[in-house]
Amino acid sequence: MSSTSEVGHAKNVANLQKITQQVSTYSLYNPPVDNISVASLQALYTAANAKLTEVGDKKNANKNAIVARQSAFEDLKSTCTRIMNLLEILGLPQGTLDQAKSLNRSIQGSSKKTTTPPEDGKEAPKSSSTSRQSFTQQEDNFGLLVQLLGTIPNYTPNEEDLKLANLTTYHQSLESATETVDQTEAQLNTKMIDRDKILYDEEAGLYTLAMNVKKYVKSLYGATSPEYTTVSAIEFKTRK
């Protein structure tokens, strides 16, 4: 049983058209079941081809959303670095500054180094990773950092992009970009399920019906006939 790539799905659909055109030229081809009649196979080809197009459209939408998210997050780390540099000069309580540093470390993906020396003859303990690098986690941590800034009365930067209102807007744009990726991915997954059902359903999928067409031609003309040899050479792949 072969697995199928996107190219494999498209080839299956193209080969359905090919086998349909072939059997339509056979004078004896008149199956006793409707789902492999020439008319039904033609309708299946149209429906399957439409599903491939839908998957392609949703895949492109998802790719575009991913690119847009990447662009939206491009300046996040440098922005947080600038925020931290500003906080360092405000004379904040150490607890507040430590909280901001912790959130920044999570966004930057840095690690907090251990200060415990290794025991003699033992491997040095590994640092405690504070890396939470998924886009959702970065956006969440940045939201918490913006909330923290809102509690600091003397956080009054002169730079427009670092002002609280603009940071809030920026956070909302990150949130929106992430949600769009999630939405387009969910839509793509649904379309892929629909495609796989029409192509690989065990009872009525394209692969099953194509195999039944071959079996029927074999029963009509025989295993060594040129008619069966021709259709048996048309390849269809199923999933593992």
N, C-alpha and C positions, 0 to 999 in steps of 0.2 A: 504494500500500500504506500503510494508516494504522497508526500506532502505537497502543498501547492503554494506558490508565491502569487503576488498580484499578477505577474505575467502568466502564471499557470491558470488562474481563474479566467483571464481574458482568452487564453488559448482554448480552454474548454468550451467557452461560448462560441468562439469562431469555428471550432470543429463541430459543434452541434449544427451550425448552418451548413457546414460541408457535408456531413452525413445525411442531413435532411435533403439537400439537393441531389445527393447520390441516389438515395432510395426512391426519390420521386420519379426517377427514370426507370425503375424496375417495374415491369408490367405486372408481375405477380404480387407486388407489395400492397397488401390489403389486410392489415393486422386486425385480429378479433377484439382487441382492446383499444379504446379511443385515445388513450394517453400517448401512444406512439404512432398515431396516424400522422400523415404529412401535415395536415392542418394544425394539429395539436403541437407538433414539433416546431412549426413556424411561429406559433403563438408563444411557445416557451422561449424560443430564441429572442423574440422581441422583448419579453418580460425580463429575461436574464440580462440582456444588453442594457436595458434601462437601469437595472440594479447596479451594474458596473459603473454606469455614469453617475448614479447617485453617490456611490462610495467615493468615486474620484472627486466629486464636487465637495463632499464633506471633508475629505482628506486635505484638499487644498485650503479649505476654510480653517481647518485645524492648524496647518502649517503656517498660514498667515497670522493666526492668533499667537502662535509660539514666537514668531519673529517680532510681533508687536510687543509681546511681554518682555522679550529679551531687551528690546530698545527701552522700554519703560524702566527696567531695573538697572540699566547701564550705569546710571549715576548714583545709585543708592549707597554703595560703600563709600565713595568719596564724599558724599553729602554727610554721612554719619561721622566720618573722620573730621570734617569741618565743625560739625556740631560739638563733638567731643573736645576739640581744641578750644572752642569758645567756652564750654562749661568749665574747663580747667582754670580759667582766669576769673571766675565769678565768685570765688570764695564760698563754695557750697559746702554744706555738712558732708562729712566723709561718706556717710551712709547713702546719701542721694547720689553722690559722684560714683560710688561703687555700683549702685544699681544701674546707672547709665552705662558704666564701663562693661558690666555684665551683658547688657542688651547689645551693646556695640560688638562685643566679642562674638556673640551668637550670629550677628548679621555678617561680620567680616569672615567668620569661619576660622578664627584663630583658636589656639589651644592655651589653656591656663597651665603654665609649667609648674611641676611639683618642686617644692623646696626641701623635700625630705631626702637626705643623702642615702645612697644604697648601702646595705649592709655588706660587710666583707664577704667576698665569694658569691654574692648574689647579683642577679641582673637588676639594673636600675628600673624602678617602677615606671610604667608608661604614663605619659601625661594624661590628664583627664580632658578628653575632647569636649569642647563646647561648640563644635561645628554643627549647625543645623541649617544646611544649605539649600533645602528645597525652597522654591519660590514662595510657597505658602508660609513656610516658617519664617523666612526673611521678612515677608510682608507683615506677619503677626508681630514679630519682634519690633519692627519699625513703628507699628501702631502703638505698641506699649511705650516705646521711647518718646513718641510725640505726646502721648498722654502724660508721661512724666514731665516733659518740658512745660506742659500746661500748668503744672503745680509749682513751678519755679518763678516767683514774682519778678526776679531780676533777669530772666531770660528775655532780653529785648534787643535782638540783633539788628544792626543797621542794614545788613544784606537782605535784599528782598526775598531771595529764594530760601533763606533760613528763618524767615519770620514764621510764627506758629501757624497763621492762617494758610500760608502757602505750603508749609510742610503737611498740613492736614489735607489740602487738596492733592498734593503729591501722593500721600498715602492712599487716598481714595482711587487715584489712577492706577496704582499698583494692585489694589484690591480688584478693580474692574478688569484689568488685564489678566489677572489670574483666573477670575471667574469666567472670562470669555474662553480661555483655553480649556477649562473644565467643561464648559457647555458644548463647545465644538467637538471635544473628544467624546462626550456622551452621545452626541448626535452621530458621530462617525461610528461608534461602537454599535449603535442600533442599526444603522444601514449595513454594516458588515454582517450582523446577525441575519438580517433579511436576505442579503446576498447569499450567505452560506446555506440558508434554508432552501432557496430555490435551486441552488447548484448541487447540494449534497444531502438533502433529505433522503433517508433510507428508502422510503416508499415512492416518493414522487419527485425526487431531485433530478437535475439534469444528468448527473453521472449514472444514476440507476436506470433512467430511461434510455440513455445512449447504449448501455450494456444490453438492455432488453431489445433494442433495435437490432443490434448485432446478432443476438440469439435468434430473433425471428427470421432474419435474412439467412442465417445458418440452417434453420429448419426448412426454409423454402427451397434453397438452392444446393445445400450440402456443404460440408466443411472444406471440400477441395475446390469448390466452384470459384470462378473469377469474381462473381458478385460478392460472395462472402469475403474473399481475400481482399477485395478493394475496401470494404467497410471495416474489416477487422484491423486494417493498417491505420485507420484514423484514431489517433491517440486521445484518451481522456484520463485525467489523473484525479484521484480522490485524496482526501485528507487522511492522515494517520489516525 
